[in-house]
């Protein structure tokens, strides 16, 4: 089943099934971002590293999808 709620940015070409799978990853990253913000109230190197990883993933998704 293809998720039609995600819209590819202009110029991005991807078959519908691949786009659906990438959209699942995008949803997971957005959820992880919310979780990270809630859990990482303590400013430690581990929390900063996790935030950087999540932010990098979200940035990659914004190059593919319109939010």
C-alpha positions as CSV (number, residue, x, y, z in Angstrom):
1,X,0.0,0.0,0.0
2,X,1.4,3.4,-1.0
3,X,1.1,6.2,1.5
4,X,-0.2,9.2,-0.4
5,X,0.1,11.7,2.4
6,X,3.7,12.3,1.6
7,X,4.5,14.6,-1.3
8,X,7.8,14.4,-3.1
9,X,9.5,17.7,-3.7
10,X,9.6,19.0,-7.3
11,X,12.5,17.4,-9.1
12,X,12.6,14.3,-6.9
13,X,11.9,11.1,-8.9
14,X,11.2,7.9,-7.1
15,X,8.9,5.0,-7.8
16,X,5.8,4.9,-5.6
17,X,6.9,1.8,-3.6
18,X,10.3,3.2,-2.9
19,X,8.8,6.6,-1.9
20,X,6.5,4.7,0.5
21,X,9.4,3.0,2.1
22,X,11.4,6.2,2.4
23,X,8.3,7.9,3.9
24,X,8.2,5.2,6.6
25,X,11.8,6.1,7.5
26,X,10.9,9.7,7.6
27,X,8.0,9.0,10.0
28,X,10.4,7.1,12.2
29,X,12.9,9.9,12.2
30,X,10.3,12.5,13.0
31,X,9.1,10.3,15.9
32,X,12.7,9.8,17.1
33,X,13.2,13.5,17.0
34,X,10.2,14.1,19.3
35,X,11.5,11.3,21.6
36,X,15.0,12.7,21.6
37,X,13.8,16.2,22.6
38,X,11.7,14.8,25.4
39,X,14.4,12.4,26.7
40,X,17.5,14.5,26.2
41,X,16.8,17.2,28.7
42,X,20.2,16.5,30.2
43,X,23.0,18.1,28.3
44,X,25.5,15.3,27.9
45,X,27.8,14.3,25.0
46,X,25.5,11.3,24.3
47,X,22.4,13.4,24.1
48,X,24.1,15.9,21.8
49,X,25.4,13.1,19.6
50,X,21.9,11.6,19.4
51,X,20.4,14.9,18.5
52,X,23.0,15.5,15.7
53,X,22.2,12.1,14.2
54,X,18.5,12.7,14.3
55,X,18.9,16.2,12.9
56,X,21.0,14.9,10.1
57,X,18.3,12.3,9.2
58,X,15.6,14.9,9.3
59,X,17.6,17.3,7.1
60,X,18.0,14.5,4.6
61,X,14.3,13.9,4.5
62,X,13.6,17.6,3.9
63,X,15.6,17.3,0.7
64,X,13.2,14.6,-0.5
65,X,9.8,15.4,0.9
66,X,7.7,18.5,1.4
67,X,6.5,18.5,5.1
